[in-house]
């Protein structure tokens, strides 16, 4: 979890904080207007879940290959 915050702080380090906040607020407001509260909440939760799963399980290529070999016949993925 600390790694995510470090990456975000590095990303926004040299940016104007007001502009970053305004863009995040605009995106959130657009999602709320278009989809409503619960659908927006669902979208945000699935996005965060996908990010964490991707970082945890798919950052190593060998892990992905082993996982695909379990799903498909061995050697089909490569």
Secondary structure, 3 states (H helix, E strand, C coil): CHHHHHHHHHHCCCCCHHHHHHHHHHHHHHHHHHHCHHHHHHHHHHHHHHHHHHHHHCCCHHHHHHHHHHHCCCCCCC
